[in-house]
Amino acid sequence: MRIAMIGTGYVGLVSGACFADFGHDVTCVDKDEKKIASLHRGEIPIYEPGLDELVAANVKAKRLDFTTDLSRPVADADAVFIAVGTPSRRGDGHADLSYVYAA
């Protein structure tokens, strides 16, 4: 299965790496060019035990890739996951879904 994971934070990067480790082809997309460049260099921007090895193994196996280009991975995907922030809105505490709508 081809998966597009939008967002490379704690949810997106970890989930993408795990899906890749299950054998799926995963492309993680983020608008932050510095973060994507860092991931291409093998630098993991968050800490989860064992994540660096999991990412490295799946990049090497060509099951995990990173890009800032949203159109190609989504067009080619069998499944798309949106894993972007949903912080609480000021005043009412409801989730701010603006990042989800932007994705």
Summary of the structure (lengths in Angstrom):
residues: 103
radius of gyration: 13.8
end to end distance: 21.2
largest distance: 46.7
contacts: 293
relative contact order: 0.24
helix: 40%
strand: 19%
